[in-house]
Structure formats: C-alpha cells, structure tokens
Amino acid sequence: MASNTTISGYNSGLDIKSIVASLVAVEKAPKEAQLKRLEAATTASFTGVGQLKGVIADLQAILKDLNKPELFENRTAVSSDSKLVSASASKAALSGSYKIAVERLASSSKVATAAVSGGSDYSFASGGTLTVSLGATALKPIDVPLNASLKDIRDAINTQLKSDGVSANIITDASTTPPTSRLALSSSKTGEGNDLTMKATVGSDLAVLDVPAKGTLPASGAIYISMAENAKFSIDGLPLESKTNSVVGSIEGVTFNLLAKTEVDKPITLTVDQDKSGVKSNIKKFVDSYNKLISVTSSLTGVTPVGEGKAPVTGALVGDASVRALLTTVRNELVKTSGDEGVRILADLGVTTQKDGTLKVDDSKLDKALSANFESVAAFFTGDQGLMKRLDSKLEPYTQTGGVLQQRLDGLQTTIKSVDTQRVALNLRVEKLQTRLLAQFNAMDSLVGQLSQTSNRLAQSLASLPGLVKN
C-alpha cells in the first residue's frame, strides 16, 4: 500500500533532490557569475588605484625634498686623502681649497707607577687616599681601605673616574721572582696641560704609587709612557695647534679630523664647495620616481596580447580618464619654461623625455649645469614657481584626503560591499526557490501515489465482478 508521504520520489521513481538541485543551479549560475565578474573587476581596480596612489605619494615625497632651499645651501668638504684628514662643512662654510699638512697628532697622557713586589695581589696595609689630577685639575679622591690590593685600587679608579676619561690597568713583569707589578693610568683627554699625576696620603704606604709631574724632584720610580701634547698642523703653510684631533674654527664652517701624519712636503688638499653631489642625487631620485609613475600607469592602463585566439591581458585601469588626466597635467608642467636664463627647462640639465614617456639623465650635462649654473638650478627647482612646487600642486588633488583617488577607492569599496549584500540576497532567494520546488515535486509524487492506489482498488473491484473472464 502506497504512503501519502513521499520520500525523494518514492512513488514516481524520480530523483527529486537531483532535479531540484539542477533547477536551482541553473537559476543561480548567471547571477553568481555576474557577481564574481563584478567582484574581480572591482577588486582589481581597487588594487590598481591604491598602487597608483602609493607611487604618486612616493613622487611627492621626492618633490618636497628637492624643493627644500637648504638642499642647495649645504656644503661639502672633500679631502684628497680621507685616511689622513677627514672633514665636514656647515652652511656657513665658503667655497675654497686648502693645503693641510699634519706634523703631529694630539696625544693624551699615559703613565705607570713604580713597581711593587708581589704582583696584582700586593696589599697596602695602611690604606689612605689617592688623588689623580689632569694637569692642574684634581679629580675626585679615591678612598683606599686597609689592606686593599693593587687590583682593588685599579677597580676603584676604573669605577670612580670613568666619567673623567681616566682608566687603570696592571702591568706585571713575570720574569722577576717574585713578580713585580705597576699600576698604569691612561687618560682620554688630549692636549698640553693634561698630563696625569697621582698623589697618595702623606705617610701612608700608598706613597709608592705617587706619580709626580715629569721632571719634578725628588726622582720617582714612575714611568711617563706618553705625554699629553697638542696636535701640530698647518693650513696653507700657516702653523697651527689644537688640543684635540678634531679641529673646529680654523676654517669657518669646517670641522676636520686629523687622523695621521702627512708626509713631509706632501700636504693633503681639502676642497670646500657647494653640495653638488647631494643635489645631483636628489635630481636622480626625482627622475627614478617619475619613471616609476610612468611604468605603473603603463601597466595599469595597458593591453597586452598573449597569442592568437586568446583574450589579451588588460590592466586594471584600462580606459581610466583620471589616469590620462593625471599624466597629461604632469607632462605639461615638465615642458614649461621657468627660472632665469641659466636653466629654464629640464633639458638644460640633461634631463630629456624618451619615447616611452620616461626621463633620461645625461650625467655629464647635469654635472656641467651644476658647476656653471648652481644658483639657476636652485631657482629652477625651488620656490613657489619652481618645478617641484608646481608638480606637487598638480598631484595634490589626487592624493589628498577626500581627493580624486580617495573618492575612487571609497566608491570601489562600496561596490565590493554591495556584491556581498547581493550574494546574501541571492542565496536567500535560491533557498526559497529550492524549498518551493521540493514542495511542488513532493506534492506531485504524493499525487502519483494516490492515483496508483485508486487504480489498484479499481482493478481489484473489476476483478471481483461475476462473469469476469480473465485472460
């Protein structure tokens, strides 16, 4: 006996679930494909606009650097031998060339106390105070406790006089029996008048460590390893001295470091000049950044054939009017004349446009322009009417908050969100369709079951009639 409740085509013999699934898929596929295409295209455009915005922002950063007047105010100090003399120059330095000869480097004081027998563990029973001096300046006294060893005194000096640039070590002669040791003191302060001396408490056994000034009576067992001396050098034959090897003020705006003695009659040459290399480096950064903009826009708006019978690869912003407007605006500014008669267009600097729209630098022509017309180069790039400011003003509407590209990104983001909303609505509609189709097919299957039952009962009734002859 057939049931009125159908289970996946029990009565009709049909695979209702498969049929409904196929009908639902046919209904869903076109819209789903449309949403996928829209999502892919929108995502590609969003990525492309973001990439374009980033490369424009990078270019703007370079434009601002090249528009700084201080870039053209910087000075360089170049040594003909940086192993002997190195130098740097401030904006106050004037251009010039100088011959520098180094006769002697500034040195610091290094001394050793008289030797004590017994090595670094030699102890001083009485204790007391040790006072180290740098020239006429006495440093903080070192308190030495009873029975302190030479090693303890060394450690105390290193701890308490570290900030004064004074350090101590122990030098031991192991060839003697017992071994003898000296306390060696070093100072980091160079220049005459900064010799190390050390004085112990009068009457204590620390007196053996006394280091009097050199040549002072009575004679001491102390050893003067090196004396504090001034550096001796000459600039263009004029003899000079300095307490340190870093010389400031001898040439206005220039600081130079004496690193080693020069050979006799072979001074080094120090050249102070405008920072042409720094300006040239920034100009090349501008060219590289502009070329990157051209490369990125070409990629985003290009159509690349991939072979016969195949669809070409198109950029994410093919046919985008805002990209065309951007490039047109920037190129128009590049060809405008500005500045004075020395440098009026980029070509005067050896910067020219190639067939693909990128810029190329002629190094020799750029070097010549920087040497002959440095002030004109500065006027061409800087100021409110300079090329960098004009270009930046044309790019600003694209990258500023709420600008052209940000509005594009916001619109694309809205489209991506709408795709998600439409996909949710599609899934809901498909779910309702599936429910309705299942109900209709199940109703049909149930009707088939009912008709089958009626047919069976009718056949049984006819078969039971009198006189019915069965074949």
GIQUITA-V490420 format. One record per pair of residues at least 4 apart in sequence whose ideal C-beta (glycine too) atoms are under 8 Angstrom apart, sorted by sequence separation. I is the first residue (numbers start at 1). J is the second residue. If there is no record, write none. Layout:
i: <I & I>
j: <J & J>
This chain:
i: <6 & 9 & 12 & 15 & 16 & 17 & 18 & 19 & 20 & 21 & 22 & 23 & 24 & 25 & 28 & 29 & 30 & 31 & 32 & 33 & 34 & 35 & 36 & 37 & 38 & 39 & 40 & 41 & 42 & 43 & 44 & 45 & 46 & 47 & 48 & 49 & 50 & 51 & 52 & 53 & 54 & 55 & 56 & 57 & 58 & 59 & 60 & 61 & 62 & 63 & 64 & 69 & 70 & 81 & 82 & 89 & 118 & 124 & 133 & 144 & 148 & 149 & 150 & 151 & 152 & 153 & 154 & 155 & 156 & 157 & 158 & 161 & 162 & 175 & 176 & 190 & 200 & 203 & 212 & 216 & 234 & 242 & 250 & 262 & 275 & 276 & 277 & 278 & 279 & 280 & 281 & 282 & 283 & 284 & 285 & 286 & 287 & 288 & 289 & 290 & 291 & 292 & 293 & 294 & 295 & 296 & 297 & 298 & 306 & 314 & 320 & 321 & 322 & 323 & 324 & 325 & 326 & 327 & 328 & 329 & 330 & 331 & 332 & 339 & 340 & 344 & 347 & 353 & 354 & 362 & 363 & 364 & 365 & 366 & 367 & 368 & 369 & 370 & 373 & 374 & 375 & 376 & 377 & 378 & 379 & 382 & 385 & 386 & 387 & 388 & 389 & 390 & 391 & 392 & 395 & 396 & 399 & 402 & 403 & 404 & 405 & 406 & 407 & 408 & 409 & 410 & 411 & 412 & 413 & 414 & 415 & 416 & 417 & 418 & 419 & 420 & 421 & 422 & 423 & 424 & 425 & 426 & 427 & 428 & 429 & 430 & 431 & 432 & 433 & 434 & 435 & 436 & 437 & 438 & 439 & 440 & 441 & 442 & 443 & 444 & 445 & 446 & 447 & 448 & 449 & 450 & 451 & 452 & 453 & 454 & 455 & 456 & 457 & 458 & 459 & 460 & 461 & 464 & 6 & 9 & 14 & 66 & 79 & 117 & 133 & 134 & 148 & 161 & 162 & 174 & 189 & 201 & 202 & 234 & 235 & 242 & 251 & 262 & 274 & 306 & 339 & 343 & 346 & 347 & 353 & 354 & 361 & 381 & 384 & 385 & 398 & 401 & 402 & 463 & 6 & 9 & 65 & 79 & 116 & 132 & 133 & 161 & 173 & 200 & 201 & 233 & 234 & 250 & 262 & 306 & 317 & 338 & 342 & 343 & 346 & 353 & 354 & 380 & 381 & 382 & 383 & 397 & 398 & 399 & 400 & 462 & 3 & 8 & 9 & 79 & 131 & 132 & 145 & 172 & 173 & 187 & 200 & 232 & 233 & 240 & 248 & 305 & 306 & 337 & 338 & 352 & 353 & 369 & 370 & 379 & 380 & 381 & 382 & 396 & 397 & 398 & 399 & 463 & 8 & 79 & 131 & 144 & 148 & 172 & 173 & 200 & 212 & 232 & 233 & 242 & 247 & 304 & 337 & 351 & 352 & 369 & 2 & 8 & 78 & 144 & 157 & 158 & 172 & 187 & 200 & 211 & 232 & 233 & 246 & 247 & 303 & 304 & 336 & 351 & 6 & 77 & 131 & 132 & 157 & 158 & 171 & 172 & 186 & 200 & 210 & 212 & 214 & 231 & 240 & 246 & 247 & 303 & 304 & 335 & 351 & 352 & 77 & 130 & 131 & 142 & 157 & 170 & 171 & 185 & 198 & 199 & 211 & 230 & 231 & 246 & 247 & 303 & 350 & 351 & 77 & 129 & 130 & 144 & 170 & 198 & 199 & 210 & 230 & 231 & 245 & 246 & 302 & 303 & 334 & 350 & 76 & 129 & 143 & 170 & 171 & 185 & 198 & 199 & 208 & 214 & 230 & 231 & 245 & 302 & 346 & 350 & 75 & 129 & 130 & 142 & 154 & 169 & 170 & 197 & 231 & 233 & 245 & 256 & 301 & 350 & 75 & 85 & 129 & 142 & 153 & 154 & 168 & 169 & 196 & 197 & 235 & 300 & 303 & 350 & 351 & 75 & 77 & 128 & 154 & 168 & 197 & 231 & 235 & 242 & 254 & 299 & 300 & 301 & 302 & 349 & 350 & 74 & 85 & 127 & 168 & 169 & 300 & 301 & 349 & 73 & 75 & 84 & 127 & 142 & 167 & 168 & 195 & 254 & 300 & 301 & 350 & 127 & 142 & 151 & 166 & 167 & 195 & 251 & 253 & 301 & 334 & 350 & 75 & 124 & 126 & 127 & 140 & 150 & 166 & 297 & 300 & 349 & 70 & 125 & 127 & 140 & 166 & 167 & 251 & 348 & 125 & 139 & 165 & 166 & 301 & 124 & 130 & 165 & 300 & 301 & 123 & 124 & 140 & 165 & 109 & 123 & 124 & 132 & 139 & 233 & 123 & 124 & 183 & 185 & 297 & 331 & 343 & 122 & 123 & 130 & 139 & 231 & 342 & 121 & 122 & 157 & 349 & 120 & 121 & 124 & 132 & 154 & 195 & 297 & 120 & 121 & 134 & 153 & 166 & 297 & 327 & 342 & 343 & 119 & 120 & 150 & 342 & 349 & 134 & 195 & 196 & 348 & 150 & 195 & 234 & 294 & 342 & 343 & 116 & 120 & 132 & 194 & 342 & 343 & 193 & 341 & 342 & 192 & 340 & 343 & 344 & 191 & 192 & 293 & 339 & 343 & 190 & 191 & 192 & 189 & 190 & 191 & 340 & 190 & 290 & 339 & 182 & 184 & 187 & 190 & 339 & 346 & 338 & 338 & 339 & 338 & 194 & 338 & 120 & 191 & 192 & 120 & 191 & 338 & 119 & 132 & 134 & 190 & 191 & 334 & 190 & 333 & 336 & 134 & 190 & 153 & 136 & 333 & 334 & 115 & 135 & 298 & 333 & 112 & 117 & 119 & 122 & 135 & 298 & 118 & 119 & 134 & 135 & 117 & 118 & 119 & 120 & 134 & 330 & 333 & 117 & 118 & 119 & 134 & 144 & 294 & 117 & 118 & 133 & 294 & 295 & 116 & 132 & 133 & 287 & 294 & 330 & 115 & 116 & 132 & 133 & 329 & 330 & 115 & 116 & 132 & 133 & 283 & 115 & 131 & 291 & 114 & 130 & 131 & 283 & 290 & 291 & 113 & 130 & 131 & 290 & 326 & 112 & 113 & 130 & 112 & 113 & 129 & 130 & 112 & 113 & 128 & 129 & 287 & 326 & 111 & 112 & 128 & 287 & 110 & 111 & 287 & 110 & 109 & 110 & 128 & 130 & 322 & 109 & 110 & 126 & 127 & 129 & 284 & 108 & 109 & 126 & 128 & 283 & 108 & 126 & 127 & 130 & 108 & 109 & 124 & 125 & 126 & 108 & 124 & 108 & 124 & 322 & 107 & 283 & 322 & 106 & 111 & 106 & 109 & 111 & 113 & 108 & 109 & 110 & 111 & 280 & 322 & 109 & 111 & 280 & 280 & 276 & 279 & 116 & 135 & 114 & 276 & 113 & 114 & 276 & 279 & 113 & 114 & 113 & 113 & 276 & 279 & 283 & 111 & 274 & 286 & 114 & 115 & 114 & 113 & 114 & 113 & 112 & 111 & 112 & 111 & 111 & 112 & 111 & 110 & 110 & 109 & 108 & 109 & 107 & 109 & 107 & 108 & 107 & 107 & 106 & 106 & 104 & 106 & 104 & 105 & 104 & 104 & 102 & 103 & 104 & 102 & 103 & 102 & 103 & 101 & 100 & 101 & 100 & 99 & 100 & 99 & 106 & 98 & 99 & 106 & 98 & 99 & 106 & 106 & 105 & 106 & 98 & 105 & 105 & 96 & 105 & 100 & 102 & 105 & 104 & 93 & 94 & 102 & 103 & 93 & 94 & 102 & 92 & 93 & 102 & 92 & 93 & 101 & 91 & 100 & 90 & 89 & 90 & 89 & 90 & 101 & 88 & 89 & 101 & 87 & 88 & 100 & 101 & 87 & 88 & 99 & 100 & 87 & 99 & 100 & 86 & 87 & 99 & 100 & 85 & 86 & 98 & 99 & 85 & 97 & 98 & 85 & 86 & 97 & 98 & 84 & 85 & 97 & 98 & 84 & 96 & 97 & 83 & 84 & 96 & 77 & 79 & 82 & 83 & 84 & 85 & 95 & 75 & 84 & 94 & 95 & 77 & 93 & 95 & 81 & 85 & 87 & 89 & 84 & 85 & 81 & 80 & 79 & 80 & 79 & 80 & 79 & 80 & 78 & 77 & 78 & 77 & 77 & 78 & 76 & 75 & 76 & 75 & 76 & 75 & 76 & 74 & 75 & 76 & 74 & 76 & 72 & 76 & 72 & 71 & 74 & 71 & 72 & 71 & 71 & 66 & 65 & 66 & 66 & 62 & 65 & 66 & 62 & 63 & 62 & 59 & 62 & 59 & 58 & 59 & 59 & 55 & 58 & 59 & 55 & 56 & 55 & 55 & 52 & 51 & 52 & 52 & 51 & 48 & 52 & 48 & 48 & 49 & 47 & 48 & 56 & 45 & 52 & 44 & 45 & 72 & 72 & 72 & 72 & 69 & 72 & 71 & 69 & 67 & 68 & 69 & 66 & 67 & 66 & 67 & 67 & 67 & 66 & 67 & 64 & 63 & 67 & 63 & 63 & 64 & 63 & 60 & 63 & 60 & 59 & 60 & 56 & 60 & 56 & 57 & 56 & 53 & 53 & 56 & 53 & 52 & 53 & 49 & 53 & 49 & 50 & 49 & 45 & 46 & 49 & 46 & 45 & 46 & 42 & 46 & 42 & 43 & 42 & 38 & 39 & 42 & 39 & 38 & 35 & 35 & 35 & 31 & 32 & 35 & 32 & 31 & 28 & 28 & 27 & 24 & 27 & 24 & 23 & 24 & 21 & 24 & 20 & 23 & 20 & 20 & 17 & 20 & 16 & 19 & 16 & 16 & 14 & 16 & 14 & 9 & 12 & 12 & 11 & 10 & 11 & 6 & 9 & 12 & 11 & 11 & 6 & 10 & 6 & 5 & 11 & 4 & 6 & 4 & 3 & 4 & 2 & 2 & 2 & 2 & 1>
j: <10 & 13 & 16 & 19 & 20 & 21 & 22 & 23 & 24 & 25 & 26 & 27 & 28 & 29 & 32 & 33 & 34 & 35 & 36 & 37 & 38 & 39 & 40 & 41 & 42 & 43 & 44 & 45 & 46 & 47 & 48 & 49 & 50 & 51 & 52 & 53 & 54 & 55 & 56 & 57 & 58 & 59 & 60 & 61 & 62 & 63 & 64 & 65 & 66 & 67 & 68 & 73 & 74 & 85 & 86 & 93 & 122 & 128 & 137 & 148 & 152 & 153 & 154 & 155 & 156 & 157 & 158 & 159 & 160 & 161 & 162 & 165 & 166 & 179 & 180 & 194 & 204 & 207 & 216 & 220 & 238 & 246 & 254 & 266 & 279 & 280 & 281 & 282 & 283 & 284 & 285 & 286 & 287 & 288 & 289 & 290 & 291 & 292 & 293 & 294 & 295 & 296 & 297 & 298 & 299 & 300 & 301 & 302 & 310 & 318 & 324 & 325 & 326 & 327 & 328 & 329 & 330 & 331 & 332 & 333 & 334 & 335 & 336 & 343 & 344 & 348 & 351 & 357 & 358 & 366 & 367 & 368 & 369 & 370 & 371 & 372 & 373 & 374 & 377 & 378 & 379 & 380 & 381 & 382 & 383 & 386 & 389 & 390 & 391 & 392 & 393 & 394 & 395 & 396 & 399 & 400 & 403 & 406 & 407 & 408 & 409 & 410 & 411 & 412 & 413 & 414 & 415 & 416 & 417 & 418 & 419 & 420 & 421 & 422 & 423 & 424 & 425 & 426 & 427 & 428 & 429 & 430 & 431 & 432 & 433 & 434 & 435 & 436 & 437 & 438 & 439 & 440 & 441 & 442 & 443 & 444 & 445 & 446 & 447 & 448 & 449 & 450 & 451 & 452 & 453 & 454 & 455 & 456 & 457 & 458 & 459 & 460 & 461 & 462 & 463 & 464 & 465 & 468 & 11 & 14 & 19 & 71 & 84 & 122 & 138 & 139 & 153 & 166 & 167 & 179 & 194 & 206 & 207 & 239 & 240 & 247 & 256 & 267 & 279 & 311 & 344 & 348 & 351 & 352 & 358 & 359 & 366 & 386 & 389 & 390 & 403 & 406 & 407 & 468 & 12 & 15 & 71 & 85 & 122 & 138 & 139 & 167 & 179 & 206 & 207 & 239 & 240 & 256 & 268 & 312 & 323 & 344 & 348 & 349 & 352 & 359 & 360 & 386 & 387 & 388 & 389 & 403 & 404 & 405 & 406 & 468 & 10 & 15 & 16 & 86 & 138 & 139 & 152 & 179 & 180 & 194 & 207 & 239 & 240 & 247 & 255 & 312 & 313 & 344 & 345 & 359 & 360 & 376 & 377 & 386 & 387 & 388 & 389 & 403 & 404 & 405 & 406 & 470 & 16 & 87 & 139 & 152 & 156 & 180 & 181 & 208 & 220 & 240 & 241 & 250 & 255 & 312 & 345 & 359 & 360 & 377 & 11 & 17 & 87 & 153 & 166 & 167 & 181 & 196 & 209 & 220 & 241 & 242 & 255 & 256 & 312 & 313 & 345 & 360 & 16 & 87 & 141 & 142 & 167 & 168 & 181 & 182 & 196 & 210 & 220 & 222 & 224 & 241 & 250 & 256 & 257 & 313 & 314 & 345 & 361 & 362 & 88 & 141 & 142 & 153 & 168 & 181 & 182 & 196 & 209 & 210 & 222 & 241 & 242 & 257 & 258 & 314 & 361 & 362 & 89 & 141 & 142 & 156 & 182 & 210 & 211 & 222 & 242 & 243 & 257 & 258 & 314 & 315 & 346 & 362 & 89 & 142 & 156 & 183 & 184 & 198 & 211 & 212 & 221 & 227 & 243 & 244 & 258 & 315 & 359 & 363 & 89 & 143 & 144 & 156 & 168 & 183 & 184 & 211 & 245 & 247 & 259 & 270 & 315 & 364 & 90 & 100 & 144 & 157 & 168 & 169 & 183 & 184 & 211 & 212 & 250 & 315 & 318 & 365 & 366 & 91 & 93 & 144 & 170 & 184 & 213 & 247 & 251 & 258 & 270 & 315 & 316 & 317 & 318 & 365 & 366 & 91 & 102 & 144 & 185 & 186 & 317 & 318 & 366 & 91 & 93 & 102 & 145 & 160 & 185 & 186 & 213 & 272 & 318 & 319 & 368 & 146 & 161 & 170 & 185 & 186 & 214 & 270 & 272 & 320 & 353 & 369 & 95 & 144 & 146 & 147 & 160 & 170 & 186 & 317 & 320 & 369 & 91 & 146 & 148 & 161 & 187 & 188 & 272 & 369 & 147 & 161 & 187 & 188 & 323 & 147 & 153 & 188 & 323 & 324 & 147 & 148 & 164 & 189 & 134 & 148 & 149 & 157 & 164 & 258 & 149 & 150 & 209 & 211 & 323 & 357 & 369 & 149 & 150 & 157 & 166 & 258 & 369 & 149 & 150 & 185 & 377 & 149 & 150 & 153 & 161 & 183 & 224 & 326 & 150 & 151 & 164 & 183 & 196 & 327 & 357 & 372 & 373 & 150 & 151 & 181 & 373 & 380 & 166 & 227 & 228 & 380 & 183 & 228 & 267 & 327 & 375 & 376 & 150 & 154 & 166 & 228 & 376 & 377 & 228 & 376 & 377 & 228 & 376 & 379 & 380 & 228 & 229 & 330 & 376 & 380 & 228 & 229 & 230 & 228 & 229 & 230 & 379 & 230 & 330 & 379 & 223 & 225 & 228 & 231 & 380 & 387 & 380 & 385 & 386 & 386 & 243 & 387 & 170 & 242 & 243 & 172 & 243 & 390 & 172 & 185 & 187 & 243 & 244 & 387 & 244 & 387 & 390 & 189 & 245 & 209 & 193 & 390 & 391 & 173 & 193 & 356 & 391 & 171 & 176 & 178 & 181 & 194 & 357 & 178 & 179 & 194 & 195 & 178 & 179 & 180 & 181 & 195 & 391 & 394 & 179 & 180 & 181 & 196 & 206 & 356 & 180 & 181 & 196 & 357 & 358 & 180 & 196 & 197 & 351 & 358 & 394 & 180 & 181 & 197 & 198 & 394 & 395 & 181 & 182 & 198 & 199 & 349 & 182 & 198 & 358 & 182 & 198 & 199 & 351 & 358 & 359 & 182 & 199 & 200 & 359 & 395 & 182 & 183 & 200 & 183 & 184 & 200 & 201 & 184 & 185 & 200 & 201 & 359 & 398 & 184 & 185 & 201 & 360 & 184 & 185 & 361 & 185 & 185 & 186 & 204 & 206 & 398 & 186 & 187 & 203 & 204 & 206 & 361 & 186 & 187 & 204 & 206 & 361 & 187 & 205 & 206 & 209 & 188 & 189 & 204 & 205 & 206 & 189 & 205 & 190 & 206 & 404 & 190 & 366 & 405 & 190 & 195 & 191 & 194 & 196 & 198 & 194 & 195 & 196 & 197 & 366 & 408 & 196 & 198 & 367 & 370 & 367 & 370 & 208 & 228 & 208 & 370 & 208 & 209 & 371 & 374 & 209 & 210 & 210 & 211 & 374 & 377 & 381 & 211 & 374 & 388 & 220 & 221 & 221 & 221 & 222 & 222 & 222 & 222 & 223 & 223 & 224 & 225 & 225 & 225 & 226 & 226 & 226 & 227 & 226 & 228 & 227 & 228 & 228 & 229 & 229 & 230 & 229 & 231 & 230 & 231 & 231 & 232 & 231 & 232 & 233 & 232 & 233 & 233 & 234 & 233 & 233 & 234 & 234 & 234 & 235 & 235 & 242 & 235 & 236 & 243 & 236 & 237 & 244 & 245 & 245 & 258 & 251 & 258 & 259 & 251 & 260 & 256 & 258 & 261 & 261 & 251 & 252 & 260 & 261 & 252 & 253 & 261 & 252 & 253 & 262 & 253 & 254 & 262 & 253 & 262 & 253 & 253 & 254 & 254 & 255 & 266 & 254 & 255 & 267 & 254 & 255 & 267 & 268 & 255 & 256 & 267 & 268 & 256 & 268 & 269 & 256 & 257 & 269 & 270 & 256 & 257 & 269 & 270 & 257 & 269 & 270 & 258 & 259 & 270 & 271 & 258 & 259 & 271 & 272 & 259 & 271 & 272 & 259 & 260 & 272 & 254 & 256 & 259 & 260 & 261 & 262 & 272 & 253 & 262 & 272 & 273 & 256 & 272 & 274 & 262 & 268 & 270 & 272 & 268 & 270 & 268 & 268 & 268 & 269 & 269 & 270 & 270 & 271 & 270 & 270 & 271 & 271 & 272 & 273 & 272 & 272 & 273 & 273 & 274 & 274 & 275 & 274 & 275 & 276 & 275 & 277 & 274 & 278 & 275 & 275 & 278 & 278 & 279 & 279 & 282 & 282 & 282 & 283 & 285 & 282 & 285 & 286 & 285 & 286 & 286 & 286 & 289 & 289 & 289 & 290 & 292 & 289 & 292 & 293 & 292 & 293 & 293 & 296 & 296 & 296 & 297 & 300 & 300 & 300 & 317 & 315 & 316 & 317 & 316 & 317 & 326 & 316 & 323 & 316 & 317 & 374 & 375 & 377 & 378 & 378 & 382 & 382 & 382 & 381 & 382 & 383 & 381 & 382 & 382 & 383 & 386 & 388 & 388 & 389 & 388 & 388 & 392 & 389 & 391 & 392 & 392 & 392 & 395 & 395 & 395 & 396 & 395 & 399 & 398 & 399 & 399 & 398 & 399 & 405 & 405 & 405 & 406 & 405 & 409 & 408 & 409 & 409 & 408 & 409 & 412 & 412 & 412 & 413 & 412 & 416 & 415 & 416 & 416 & 415 & 416 & 419 & 419 & 419 & 419 & 422 & 423 & 422 & 423 & 426 & 426 & 426 & 426 & 430 & 430 & 430 & 433 & 433 & 433 & 434 & 434 & 437 & 434 & 437 & 437 & 438 & 438 & 441 & 438 & 441 & 441 & 442 & 441 & 445 & 445 & 441 & 444 & 445 & 445 & 445 & 446 & 442 & 445 & 448 & 448 & 449 & 445 & 449 & 446 & 446 & 452 & 446 & 449 & 449 & 449 & 450 & 449 & 450 & 452 & 453 & 453>
